[in-house]
Amino acid sequence: MLSGIIFINRNGLRWRDAPKEYGPHKTLYNRWKRWSDKGVFAQIMMGLAAEHSEEKTVMIDATYLKAHRTATSMGVKKGGVDV
């Protein structure tokens, strides 16, 4: 199940786009939500950071974000009226 959650997050997919071999998308989402609420992912990150005894801050960034195809036209005035 964890591999399905990692696959979705790594590829920026919707839950329903998960390959069938990872199981039902609703199950994947529910497990991700439950683990997230319990702090499982924060514990994983702290454990990974603890393995490297370097004294520095490690940050994870998600600069690749998908936008809806109409996002570029949002806020454009048509005929002098804000849309």
Backbone bond lengths (Angstrom), bond angles and torsions (degrees), N, CA, C in turn:
res aa  C-N    CA-C-N  psi(-1)  N-CA   C-N-CA  omega(-1)  CA-C   N-CA-C  phi
1 M - - - 1.452 - - 1.522 110.79 -
2 L 1.335 116.71 -39.31 1.458 119.36 179.79 1.522 110.84 -61.87
3 S 1.336 117.34 -37.18 1.463 119.59 -179.64 1.530 110.77 -64.11
4 G 1.328 118.15 -33.75 1.465 121.43 176.98 1.519 111.36 -66.85
5 I 1.317 116.79 -41.58 1.465 121.77 178.71 1.524 109.69 -65.03
6 I 1.328 116.78 -43.42 1.469 120.66 178.40 1.528 109.91 -63.04
7 F 1.340 117.18 -42.52 1.463 121.53 -179.98 1.527 110.76 -58.98
8 I 1.323 117.25 -46.70 1.470 121.84 -179.79 1.521 110.58 -62.47
9 N 1.320 117.64 -48.25 1.467 120.90 -178.33 1.517 112.44 -66.60
10 R 1.327 117.41 -40.51 1.460 121.25 -178.28 1.526 111.72 -66.36
11 N 1.338 116.97 -36.16 1.458 121.10 -175.87 1.528 113.70 -97.70
12 G 1.328 117.41 -0.99 1.463 120.88 177.58 1.518 113.43 63.81
13 L 1.313 116.50 36.56 1.459 120.83 -177.36 1.526 111.64 -93.49
14 R 1.318 114.50 162.91 1.462 119.92 169.85 1.523 107.35 -77.41
15 W 1.314 117.31 154.89 1.461 121.16 -178.89 1.524 110.69 -57.35
16 R 1.322 117.32 -39.80 1.465 120.25 -177.09 1.527 112.75 -70.49
17 D 1.339 117.78 -11.53 1.459 121.46 178.15 1.528 112.92 -91.10
18 A 1.312 117.20 5.70 1.466 120.77 179.17 1.532 109.36 -66.92
19 P 1.332 117.17 139.90 1.469 119.64 176.34 1.527 110.75 -58.25
20 K 1.315 116.19 147.98 1.471 122.48 -176.12 1.533 112.64 -58.35
21 E 1.350 117.54 -30.37 1.468 119.31 -177.04 1.530 112.89 -65.65
22 Y 1.334 118.23 -14.23 1.463 121.02 177.14 1.524 112.17 -88.18
23 G 1.316 117.18 -4.17 1.454 121.21 178.94 1.525 111.72 96.90
24 P 1.325 116.27 -176.32 1.470 120.99 -178.71 1.536 111.84 -61.84
25 H 1.337 116.44 138.94 1.464 119.75 -177.47 1.519 112.05 -63.63
26 K 1.297 117.93 -32.80 1.467 121.13 179.53 1.532 110.19 -65.78
27 T 1.333 117.02 -37.45 1.464 121.46 177.68 1.522 110.08 -65.88
28 L 1.339 116.88 -43.29 1.463 120.53 177.14 1.520 111.11 -58.40
29 Y 1.331 115.87 -48.23 1.466 119.74 -178.76 1.529 111.02 -63.09
30 N 1.329 116.64 -46.14 1.471 119.59 -178.38 1.522 111.45 -60.18
31 R 1.334 115.90 -41.00 1.458 119.07 179.19 1.523 110.07 -67.09
32 W 1.338 118.33 -43.38 1.469 121.88 178.03 1.529 110.13 -58.80
33 K 1.325 116.98 -45.71 1.464 121.84 -179.42 1.525 111.20 -62.15
34 R 1.332 116.56 -46.22 1.470 121.24 -179.29 1.529 110.78 -63.56
35 W 1.340 116.80 -45.45 1.468 120.56 179.57 1.517 111.18 -66.57
36 S 1.316 116.74 -37.63 1.460 120.50 179.05 1.529 110.59 -64.31
37 D 1.330 116.09 -44.63 1.473 120.81 178.69 1.532 111.96 -63.18
38 K 1.325 117.19 -32.72 1.468 121.52 179.59 1.529 112.64 -82.56
39 G 1.325 117.63 -7.63 1.458 120.98 179.10 1.520 114.40 82.09
40 V 1.337 117.02 19.25 1.467 120.74 -178.30 1.531 110.89 -61.31
41 F 1.325 117.09 -43.93 1.467 119.65 -177.13 1.530 111.14 -68.74
42 A 1.307 117.51 -35.37 1.471 120.67 176.27 1.526 109.76 -64.37
43 Q 1.341 117.36 -39.72 1.466 121.02 177.83 1.524 111.25 -65.71
44 I 1.333 117.00 -38.86 1.464 120.62 177.27 1.522 109.59 -61.37
45 M 1.324 117.09 -46.88 1.465 120.97 -179.25 1.531 111.44 -63.78
46 M 1.336 117.16 -40.52 1.471 119.67 177.97 1.530 110.61 -65.44
47 G 1.321 116.77 -38.11 1.454 120.69 177.84 1.521 111.65 -65.58
48 L 1.317 116.80 -42.09 1.461 120.30 177.42 1.525 111.11 -65.14
49 A 1.329 116.56 -40.49 1.465 120.29 179.46 1.523 111.13 -67.50
50 A 1.342 117.25 -34.02 1.465 121.02 -178.91 1.527 111.68 -69.14
51 E 1.342 116.64 -25.51 1.461 120.17 179.14 1.524 111.66 -66.57
52 H 1.313 116.50 -24.36 1.464 121.68 179.00 1.518 106.95 -107.12
53 S 1.295 116.97 110.69 1.463 120.97 -172.80 1.530 113.01 -82.06
54 E 1.314 118.02 21.18 1.456 120.50 179.14 1.521 109.89 -74.33
55 E 1.303 115.73 142.54 1.460 121.33 179.94 1.533 109.23 -91.39
56 K 1.310 116.42 77.16 1.461 120.08 177.10 1.522 109.15 -152.81
57 T 1.295 115.30 163.65 1.455 120.94 179.36 1.523 109.09 -87.12
58 V 1.319 116.31 133.92 1.456 122.14 177.39 1.510 106.88 -111.68
59 M 1.329 115.62 128.72 1.457 120.26 -179.32 1.523 109.53 -123.36
60 I 1.308 115.81 144.00 1.453 121.77 175.44 1.521 106.57 -110.56
61 D 1.304 115.54 129.22 1.457 120.96 -174.36 1.524 109.89 -120.85
62 A 1.303 116.81 141.20 1.458 121.78 176.48 1.523 108.42 -118.70
63 T 1.312 116.23 75.00 1.466 119.54 -177.61 1.519 112.52 -82.31
64 Y 1.315 117.40 -14.06 1.452 120.63 178.21 1.513 108.34 -90.92
65 L 1.313 116.39 103.42 1.456 121.38 -179.20 1.513 109.33 -122.21
66 K 1.297 116.44 135.87 1.456 120.72 177.62 1.518 109.16 -84.92
67 A 1.316 115.69 139.31 1.459 120.80 176.32 1.522 108.35 -116.76
68 H 1.294 115.93 149.31 1.452 120.47 176.59 1.518 108.82 -62.89
69 R 1.324 117.16 148.89 1.467 120.57 -174.83 1.529 112.95 -60.88
70 T 1.323 118.14 -20.95 1.465 120.30 179.19 1.525 112.56 -95.80
71 A 1.314 117.39 4.94 1.463 120.66 -175.66 1.523 112.37 -62.40
72 T 1.323 117.90 -30.69 1.461 120.04 -178.50 1.513 112.14 -72.89
73 S 1.318 117.63 -20.20 1.460 119.69 -179.34 1.527 112.52 -96.39
74 M 1.311 117.53 0.08 1.466 120.72 179.95 1.521 109.85 -68.22
75 G 1.276 117.51 136.81 1.457 121.92 176.82 1.517 113.71 80.39
76 V 1.333 117.39 4.54 1.464 120.43 179.23 1.526 107.75 -80.68
77 K 1.340 115.00 136.36 1.456 118.61 178.52 1.517 109.88 -81.18
78 K 1.316 115.52 130.68 1.466 121.23 175.71 1.515 107.34 -116.95
79 G 1.312 116.21 117.52 1.464 119.53 179.51 1.504 112.91 65.29
80 G 1.342 117.10 27.72 1.457 121.13 178.84 1.515 114.28 80.09
81 V 1.318 117.42 7.43 1.458 121.76 -179.13 1.524 108.22 -114.63
82 D 1.341 116.33 131.93 1.459 119.99 175.80 1.516 109.64 -66.85
83 V 1.314 115.27 133.97 1.460 120.01 179.08 1.501 109.28 -102.54
